Amino acid sequence: MQATIFDIDLKDGKEIEIPSSSDESAFVFTILGEAEINDELIKEKTAVLFRRDGDSIKIKASNGDTRVIYFQAPALREPIAWGGPIVMNTNEELNLAFQELKDGTFIKEQPEGELSKKRVVERS
């Protein structure tokens, strides 16, 4: 399953049209400035999940320069239980994850690979 991620800077009045598929989810976060996305004004520092039946998403800088992060990926079509930094499929899984986090057992295995070999240095 492949995701598409774009960091987009647009000067005031400029726009971009991104091809998309109706079986994919598109998510946009406005970092700087306002954006018109598919003709809807989205304020700065706003996240929007788009459900649509078109074949593209149009993003236009509105009222000054705009920067957005655009995410697109095949829809998972799974239930979502979200609590703070943790996302699971059910509330039961979410509650268990928070209990494991509290107990210090949330991460049960050391990941393999190059990153697991590097020493972590905490900085104050």
Summary of the structure (lengths in Angstrom):
residues: 124
radius of gyration: 19.0
end to end distance: 38.4
largest distance: 51.6
contacts: 283
relative contact order: 0.21
helix: 14%
strand: 47%
